[in-house]
Amino acid sequence: MPRKAGDDGQDRRRCRAALRRRDLLALPVTLAAADQPARAQPAWAPSRPLILIVTSVAGSMPDLICRLVGDGMSRLLGPVVIQNRPGGFGTLGLAEVARAQPDGHTIGYCNVVTMAINDAMLRRQPYVAERDFAPVALLGFVQNAVLVHPTLPARTLADLLALLRDAPGRFTYGSPGTGTTGHLAMELLRSLSGVELVHVPYRGSPQLAEALRKREVDIACDSLSSLEALLRVGDARGLAVTGPQRTPLFPDLPTVEEAGWPGFRITSWGGLVVPSGTPAAAVSRLNAVANAALAMPDLAARLTALAFEASPGQPQALFDLAAQEKPIWADLVRRSGARAD
């Protein structure tokens, strides 16, 4: 049948309309296909209880912090089981983490000792941190305090140093262990002031606090959170804190810097790691949950009461801080003459 004039134009219009209808009908399918990868990759979730390995003894400051953070994480991810693995300057516990299955279910607590100081203190370690671990979170900071037994006739740091100069080698100081920030802080103070005193390392903070209370040692240097109970009941006298500023918990305690030693600033910090090779989705979820735990009002209040300054952030902040501080601690170890026993 012959085509009428104008049929071509009508055909073209019908074709364009059909194409538009096809494109509109296909659009939801296209969008759904584009969204399919996101829907196929839900947020990582554990399939069994998480294990949090703490490299310090039960009752120590790291243990208390990990139990609080673990409590918060358990509210969001399910049970978190704390396992204390002290020893070897913190390397025994972290070696267990390095050997664990990299599936997000085993987390390790690390700190300034295991991530920065040990490189200068130990000839060898059972792992290479940057190779064998993936960072999860930098939890935060706590500063140390210098305390004396209340029977010691020293009410300021200057008094203490004068006493030590008059009786070289007669007095003892305790730390929660060789290579800890408490040990190195006192060794640095000793080397700067020229005094002589005897170091007595303990297996952890609880043992050190009890030793000072009984005056098995004359002086102690450890995290403020580990010693503050002694201060509150009068079983010890505080002379100074080692951080960059005074603590709101004991505002009358000056910093070592204020007491006459410019540039003397030593703080402890801690964080969480997982075995290298842990899926990025698991690391991201653990980081988000750890940060959320630090922000929970009840836990934040208890952490503040421990003189702990929370520092939530991205995982890499932990390794960045360790890299920044390693040369500082190496220089401090060299200057102080501190050595692993």
C-alpha positions in Angstrom: 0.0 0.0 0.0 1.5 3.3 -1.0 2.8 5.5 1.9 1.1 8.8 2.4 3.1 12.0 2.7 4.0 12.7 6.3 4.1 9.0 7.2 7.9 9.1 7.7 7.6 11.9 10.2 4.9 10.0 12.1 7.1 6.9 12.1 10.0 8.9 13.5 7.9 10.3 16.3 6.5 6.9 17.2 10.0 5.5 17.2 11.4 8.2 19.5 8.4 7.8 21.9 9.1 4.0 22.0 12.7 4.6 22.7 11.8 7.0 25.5 9.4 4.5 27.1 12.1 1.8 26.8 14.7 4.0 28.5 12.3 5.0 31.3 11.3 1.4 31.9 15.0 0.4 32.0 16.0 3.2 34.3 14.9 1.5 37.6 16.7 -1.7 36.5 19.9 0.3 35.7 19.8 2.0 39.1 19.1 -1.2 40.9 22.1 -2.8 39.1 24.3 0.1 40.0 23.3 -0.2 43.7 23.7 -4.0 43.7 27.4 -4.1 44.8 26.7 -1.9 47.8 23.7 -4.1 48.8 25.8 -7.2 48.3 28.5 -5.9 50.8 26.8 -5.3 54.1 28.8 -3.9 57.0 31.1 -6.4 58.6 29.8 -8.2 61.7 31.5 -10.8 63.9 30.3 -14.3 63.8 31.5 -15.2 67.3 32.8 -13.3 70.4 35.7 -10.9 69.9 38.9 -11.6 71.8 40.7 -8.5 73.1 44.3 -9.4 74.2 45.7 -7.0 76.8 49.5 -7.0 77.1 49.3 -6.0 80.8 48.2 -7.6 84.1 44.6 -7.5 85.3 43.9 -4.3 87.3 46.6 -2.2 85.5 45.7 1.0 83.7 45.7 -0.6 80.2 43.5 -3.4 81.5 41.0 -1.0 83.0 40.8 1.0 79.8 40.4 -2.0 77.7 37.6 -3.4 79.9 35.7 -0.1 79.5 36.3 0.1 75.8 35.5 -3.6 75.4 32.2 -3.0 77.3 31.2 -0.3 74.9 32.1 -2.4 71.9 30.2 -5.3 73.2 27.0 -3.2 73.3 27.3 -2.7 69.5 29.0 -5.9 68.3 28.3 -8.6 70.8 30.5 -10.1 73.5 34.1 -9.0 73.9 36.3 -11.3 75.9 39.4 -9.8 77.6 42.4 -12.0 77.8 45.5 -10.7 79.8 48.8 -11.8 78.3 51.5 -9.8 80.1 55.2 -10.5 79.7 58.2 -9.8 77.4 57.7 -6.0 77.6 54.2 -6.5 76.0 55.6 -8.6 73.1 54.1 -12.0 74.3 50.5 -10.8 73.9 51.0 -9.0 70.7 52.9 -12.0 69.2 49.7 -14.0 69.9 47.7 -11.3 68.0 50.1 -11.5 65.1 49.6 -15.3 64.8 45.8 -15.1 65.0 43.5 -15.6 62.1 43.1 -12.2 60.3 39.3 -12.2 60.3 38.6 -9.3 62.7 37.8 -11.5 65.7 41.2 -11.1 67.5 42.2 -7.6 68.6 45.3 -6.6 70.5 46.0 -3.7 72.8 49.2 -1.9 72.0 50.8 1.1 73.6 53.8 3.5 73.5 56.0 0.7 74.9 55.1 -2.0 72.4 54.9 0.4 69.4 57.7 2.9 70.0 59.9 2.2 73.0 60.7 -1.5 72.5 62.5 -0.7 69.2 65.2 1.0 71.3 65.0 -1.2 74.3 65.0 -4.7 72.8 67.5 -6.3 70.4 64.7 -8.4 68.8 61.0 -8.7 68.9 58.7 -11.6 67.7 57.0 -9.4 65.1 57.5 -6.3 63.0 54.6 -4.0 64.0 54.2 -2.2 60.6 54.3 -5.6 58.8 52.4 -7.9 61.1 49.6 -5.6 62.3 46.9 -3.3 60.9 45.9 -0.3 63.0 42.4 -0.1 64.3 42.3 2.9 66.6 44.3 5.3 68.8 42.3 5.2 72.0 44.0 8.1 73.9 46.5 9.3 76.4 47.4 9.3 80.1 50.2 11.1 81.9 52.4 9.7 84.6 52.9 11.1 88.1 55.9 11.1 90.5 54.8 10.0 94.0 56.7 9.5 97.3 55.7 7.6 100.4 54.2 10.2 102.9 57.0 9.5 105.4 59.6 10.9 103.0 60.5 14.5 103.9 59.9 15.9 100.4 56.9 18.0 99.5 58.1 19.2 96.1 60.2 17.8 93.3 63.0 20.1 94.2 62.9 18.8 97.8 63.1 15.2 96.5 66.1 15.9 94.3 67.9 17.7 97.1 67.3 14.7 99.4 68.6 12.3 96.7 71.7 14.4 96.2 72.5 14.3 99.9 72.2 10.5 100.1 73.3 9.0 96.7 72.2 5.5 96.1 70.2 5.2 99.4 66.7 5.6 98.0 64.7 3.5 95.6 62.1 4.2 93.0 59.6 1.7 91.5 58.1 1.4 88.1 55.5 -0.9 86.6 58.3 -2.6 84.6 61.6 -2.0 82.8 61.1 0.0 79.6 57.7 1.5 80.7 57.2 5.3 80.5 57.4 5.4 84.3 60.8 3.8 84.2 62.1 6.0 81.4 60.6 9.2 83.0 62.6 8.6 86.2 65.7 7.6 84.3 65.6 10.8 82.3 65.0 12.9 85.5 67.9 11.0 87.1 70.2 11.7 84.2 69.2 15.4 84.0 69.6 16.1 87.7 72.6 13.9 88.4 71.1 12.1 91.3 71.7 8.4 92.2 68.9 6.1 93.1 68.0 2.4 92.6 65.4 1.2 90.2 63.0 -1.6 91.3 60.8 -2.8 88.5 57.5 -4.6 89.2 55.3 -6.8 87.1 52.6 -4.2 86.8 50.9 -1.1 88.2 48.9 -2.9 91.0 52.1 -4.4 92.4 53.9 -1.1 92.2 51.1 0.8 94.0 51.1 -1.8 96.8 54.8 -1.6 97.1 54.7 2.1 97.6 51.9 1.9 100.1 54.1 -0.5 102.2 57.2 1.6 101.5 59.0 -1.3 99.8 60.1 1.6 97.6 60.5 5.3 98.5 59.3 6.7 95.1 57.1 5.6 92.3 56.5 6.8 88.8 53.5 5.4 86.9 50.3 6.4 85.2 48.3 8.8 87.3 45.2 6.5 86.9 47.2 3.7 88.5 48.3 5.7 91.5 45.5 8.2 92.1 43.8 6.0 94.7 47.0 6.3 96.9 46.8 10.0 96.6 43.2 10.2 97.6 43.6 8.2 100.8 46.9 9.8 101.8 49.0 6.7 101.3 51.3 8.7 99.0 52.2 12.3 98.3 52.2 13.6 94.7 55.1 15.8 93.6 54.5 16.3 89.9 52.9 15.0 86.7 55.0 14.3 83.6 52.6 15.6 80.9 52.5 19.0 79.2 49.8 20.4 81.5 48.3 19.9 84.9 45.5 17.4 85.3 42.0 18.5 86.4 41.9 15.6 88.8 44.7 17.0 90.9 45.1 20.6 89.8 47.6 21.4 92.6 50.1 19.0 91.2 52.6 20.9 89.0 54.2 19.5 85.9 57.8 18.4 85.9 58.4 21.3 83.5 56.9 23.8 85.9 59.1 22.3 88.6 62.2 23.4 86.8 62.9 21.1 83.9 61.9 22.8 80.7 60.9 20.4 77.8 60.3 17.5 80.2 57.1 16.0 78.7 56.3 12.3 78.8 52.8 10.8 78.2 51.6 7.2 77.7 49.2 6.3 74.9 47.4 3.2 73.8 45.4 1.8 70.9 44.1 -1.3 69.1 45.5 -3.4 66.3 44.5 -6.5 64.4 46.6 -9.1 62.5 47.8 -7.9 59.1 45.5 -9.0 56.3 42.3 -8.4 58.3 39.6 -7.3 55.8 39.3 -3.5 55.4 35.6 -3.8 56.2 36.3 -5.4 59.5 39.0 -2.8 60.4 36.6 0.1 59.4 33.8 -1.4 61.5 36.0 -2.0 64.6 37.4 1.5 64.3 33.9 3.0 64.2 32.7 0.9 67.1 35.8 1.7 69.2 35.3 5.4 68.6 31.6 5.1 69.5 32.6 3.3 72.8 34.9 6.2 73.7 32.0 8.6 73.2 29.4 6.7 75.3 28.6 9.1 78.2 28.9 6.6 81.0 32.1 5.2 79.7 33.6 8.6 78.9 33.0 9.7 82.5 34.7 6.6 83.9 37.7 7.1 81.5 38.0 10.7 82.6 38.0 9.6 86.2 41.0 7.4 85.3 42.8 10.6 84.0 42.5 9.1 80.5 42.2 11.6 77.6 40.2 9.9 74.8 41.4 10.5 71.2 39.0 9.0 68.7 40.0 9.1 65.0 41.0 7.1 62.0 43.1 3.9 62.2 46.2 5.4 60.7 46.6 7.9 63.5 47.9 5.1 65.7 50.8 4.2 63.3 51.5 7.8 62.5 52.0 8.6 66.2 54.2 5.6 66.7 56.4 6.6 63.7 56.6 10.2 65.1 57.7 9.1 68.6 60.1 6.3 67.8 63.1 8.6 67.3 62.2 10.6 70.4 62.2 7.5 72.6 65.3 6.1 71.0 67.1 9.3 72.0 65.6 9.2 75.5 66.8 5.6 76.0 70.3 6.5 74.8 70.5 9.6 77.0 69.1 8.0 80.1 71.2 4.8 79.8 68.0 2.7 80.3 68.4 -1.0 79.3 66.1 -4.0 79.3 67.0 -6.3 82.1 
